[in-house]
Amino acid sequence: MPEAKIHVIGYDEIVSLFGLLGIEGTIANTKEEFIKNFENLIKKPLIVMIIINMELPDDVLEYIMDFKTNNRTPFIYLLPDIFQPDIRNHDKIFDRIHELIEEII
């Protein structure tokens, strides 16, 4: 039986770091590259988790949130920029959920 895989999409530094751990990755520097690679990966049944580490515009974040809401696999994780000093305060999905809750309240 084939083995489930984790894949990382992002800037070359992160893809290289995950590569040292044996995790495959794809370098994406633009929104278009990201979308193309993301849509290819979600079609592959062996990919069970996608780690994303790059700045993305709001429309792409909405697309990812919709995907996460409507699909169980692959699991999508937005990794904050680990090179920033205030890493704890940068979770885009959490920020978006917080904004939506504030609108309701």
C-alpha positions in Angstrom: 0.0 0.0 0.0 1.4 3.5 -0.9 2.5 5.7 1.9 0.6 8.9 2.8 2.7 12.1 2.2 3.0 15.6 3.6 3.9 18.3 1.1 5.0 21.9 1.7 4.4 24.9 -0.6 6.2 28.1 0.0 9.3 30.1 -0.3 12.6 28.3 -1.1 14.0 28.7 2.5 11.1 26.8 4.1 10.9 24.2 1.3 14.6 23.6 1.8 14.3 23.3 5.6 11.4 20.8 5.3 13.5 18.9 2.7 16.1 18.3 5.3 13.4 16.5 7.3 12.5 14.4 4.3 9.3 16.2 3.5 8.8 17.0 -0.2 8.0 20.5 -1.2 7.3 22.9 -4.0 8.7 26.4 -4.3 6.1 29.0 -5.1 6.9 32.7 -5.3 3.7 34.1 -6.8 0.0 33.7 -6.2 -0.4 32.0 -9.6 2.4 29.5 -8.9 0.8 28.8 -5.5 -2.7 28.2 -7.0 -1.4 25.9 -9.8 0.6 23.8 -7.3 -2.1 23.7 -4.7 -4.8 22.6 -7.2 -2.4 19.8 -8.5 -1.7 18.6 -4.9 -5.3 18.4 -3.7 -6.0 16.0 -6.6 -3.4 13.5 -5.4 -4.9 11.0 -2.9 -1.5 10.2 -1.3 -1.1 13.8 -0.1 -2.7 13.9 3.3 -1.3 17.2 4.5 -0.2 20.4 2.8 1.8 22.9 4.8 1.7 26.5 3.3 4.3 29.1 4.2 4.1 32.2 2.1 2.3 35.5 2.0 -1.0 35.1 0.2 -3.6 37.7 -0.7 -7.0 37.7 0.9 -8.8 36.1 -2.1 -6.5 33.1 -1.9 -6.9 32.8 1.8 -10.7 32.8 1.3 -10.2 30.0 -1.3 -8.2 28.0 1.2 -10.7 28.5 4.0 -13.5 27.3 1.7 -11.5 24.3 0.8 -10.7 23.5 4.5 -14.4 23.9 5.3 -15.6 21.6 2.6 -12.9 18.9 2.5 -11.5 16.6 5.2 -8.3 15.7 3.3 -5.8 16.9 2.7 -5.3 18.7 5.9 -4.2 22.3 5.2 -1.9 24.1 7.7 -0.8 27.7 7.2 2.6 27.9 8.9 3.4 31.4 10.1 6.7 33.0 9.0 9.1 31.4 11.5 11.7 34.1 10.8 9.5 36.9 12.3 10.2 37.9 16.0 6.5 38.0 16.9 5.5 34.6 15.3 2.8 33.9 17.9 0.6 36.8 16.6 0.5 35.7 12.9 -2.3 33.1 12.3 -4.2 34.4 9.3 -7.0 31.8 9.5 -7.5 32.6 13.2 -7.5 36.4 12.4 -10.1 35.9 9.7 -12.3 33.8 12.0 -12.0 36.5 14.7 -13.0 39.1 12.2 -16.1 37.1 11.2 -17.1 36.6 14.9 -16.7 40.3 15.5 -19.0 41.1 12.6 -21.7 38.8 14.0 -21.4 40.2 17.5 
